[in-house]
Amino acid sequence: MNVVDSSGWIEYFANAPGADFFAPVLENVDELLVPRICMAEVARYFHREKGIRQALHALAQMEEGRIVEMNVLIMTRAARLAKDYKLPLADSLVLATGRAYEAVVWTQDSDFEGLDGVMYTPKKKK
């Protein structure tokens, strides 16, 4: 199973330079877990940058994967991970989701660099 951080979704939807890193994972929807926090971050980004239609289009595509709701296990793991690795809230929820489902987390967010269970690539410049 795979989880793609919001940065990967945004890169993919924007067809930015790093989109190729995320494409095979995002297009394999049978193995894709989608944390609700990622949906919120992606919607916020596209609504701000491109408008509500683009945000709704992104959300519709994200719903093709298996949506993962926050539950007590994920929230408590996220709290521990945030403390242990000094991660922001959204990042800790994404990592906790990946670990709860024994999934690989794919990202270009440097907060994840070097963490177990993470496939990290640096953000490519335009």
C-alpha positions as CSV (number, residue, x, y, z in Angstrom):
1,M,0.0,0.0,0.0
2,N,1.0,3.6,-0.6
3,V,0.3,7.0,0.9
4,V,1.2,10.2,-1.1
5,D,1.8,13.3,0.9
6,S,0.0,16.5,-0.2
7,S,3.2,17.8,-1.8
8,G,3.2,14.8,-4.2
9,W,-0.5,15.2,-5.1
10,I,0.1,18.9,-5.8
11,E,3.2,18.2,-7.9
12,Y,1.2,15.6,-9.9
13,F,-1.9,17.7,-10.5
14,A,0.2,20.7,-11.4
15,N,2.3,18.6,-13.8
16,A,5.3,20.1,-12.1
17,P,8.9,18.8,-12.6
18,G,8.6,16.1,-9.9
19,A,5.3,14.7,-11.2
20,D,6.9,11.6,-12.7
21,F,8.1,10.4,-9.3
22,F,4.6,10.3,-8.0
23,A,2.7,9.3,-11.2
24,P,3.1,5.5,-10.9
25,V,2.0,5.5,-7.3
26,L,-1.0,7.8,-7.8
27,E,-2.2,6.0,-10.9
28,N,-2.2,2.6,-9.1
29,V,-5.4,3.4,-7.2
30,D,-5.9,-0.2,-6.0
31,E,-2.8,0.3,-3.7
32,L,-3.5,3.9,-2.8
33,L,-4.5,5.2,0.6
34,V,-5.7,8.8,0.8
35,P,-5.7,10.5,4.2
36,R,-8.4,13.1,4.6
37,I,-5.8,15.6,5.8
38,C,-4.1,15.4,2.3
39,M,-7.5,16.1,0.7
40,A,-7.9,19.2,2.8
41,E,-4.4,20.5,2.1
42,V,-4.7,19.8,-1.7
43,A,-8.2,21.5,-1.8
44,R,-6.8,24.5,0.1
45,Y,-3.9,24.9,-2.3
46,F,-5.9,24.6,-5.5
47,H,-8.7,26.7,-4.3
48,R,-6.2,29.5,-3.5
49,E,-4.1,29.1,-6.6
50,K,-6.5,28.0,-9.3
51,G,-10.1,28.3,-8.0
52,I,-12.8,26.1,-6.6
53,R,-13.3,24.1,-9.8
54,Q,-9.7,22.9,-9.8
55,A,-10.0,22.1,-6.1
56,L,-13.1,20.0,-6.7
57,H,-11.5,18.3,-9.7
58,A,-8.5,17.3,-7.6
59,L,-10.7,16.0,-4.8
60,A,-12.7,13.9,-7.2
61,Q,-9.5,12.3,-8.5
62,M,-8.2,11.7,-4.9
63,E,-11.4,9.9,-4.1
64,E,-10.5,7.1,-6.5
65,G,-8.1,5.8,-3.8
66,R,-9.1,4.4,-0.5
67,I,-10.0,7.3,1.8
68,V,-8.6,7.0,5.3
69,E,-10.3,8.8,8.1
70,M,-8.5,9.9,11.2
71,N,-9.2,7.6,14.1
72,V,-7.9,7.3,17.7
73,L,-5.0,5.0,16.6
74,I,-3.8,7.4,13.9
75,M,-4.3,10.5,16.1
76,T,-2.3,9.1,19.0
77,R,0.5,7.8,16.7
78,A,0.6,11.2,15.0
79,A,1.0,12.9,18.4
80,R,3.9,10.6,19.2
81,L,5.5,11.0,15.8
82,A,5.1,14.8,15.9
83,K,6.9,14.8,19.3
84,D,9.6,12.3,18.3
85,Y,10.5,13.9,14.9
86,K,9.3,17.5,15.5
87,L,6.8,17.2,12.6
88,P,4.0,19.6,11.8
89,L,0.5,18.2,12.5
90,A,-0.4,17.3,8.9
91,D,2.9,15.6,8.3
92,S,2.6,13.5,11.5
93,L,-0.9,12.5,10.4
94,V,0.3,11.4,7.0
95,L,3.2,9.4,8.5
96,A,0.9,7.9,11.2
97,T,-1.5,6.8,8.5
98,G,1.3,5.1,6.5
99,R,2.6,3.3,9.6
100,A,-0.9,2.2,10.7
101,Y,-1.5,0.5,7.3
102,E,2.1,-0.6,6.8
103,A,2.2,1.6,3.7
104,V,5.0,3.5,2.0
105,V,4.8,7.3,2.3
106,W,5.8,9.1,-0.9
107,T,6.8,12.7,-0.6
108,Q,9.1,15.6,-1.6
109,D,8.6,17.3,1.8
110,S,12.0,17.5,3.5
111,D,10.4,17.0,6.9
112,F,10.1,13.3,6.0
113,E,13.7,12.8,4.7
114,G,15.4,9.8,6.3
115,L,12.4,8.4,8.1
116,D,11.6,4.7,7.9
117,G,8.8,3.8,5.5
118,V,9.3,6.9,3.4
119,M,10.2,7.3,-0.3
120,Y,11.6,10.9,-0.4
121,T,12.8,12.8,-3.4
122,P,13.9,16.5,-3.2
123,K,11.6,19.0,-4.9
124,K,12.8,19.6,-8.4
125,K,13.2,23.1,-9.6
126,K,11.2,24.4,-12.5
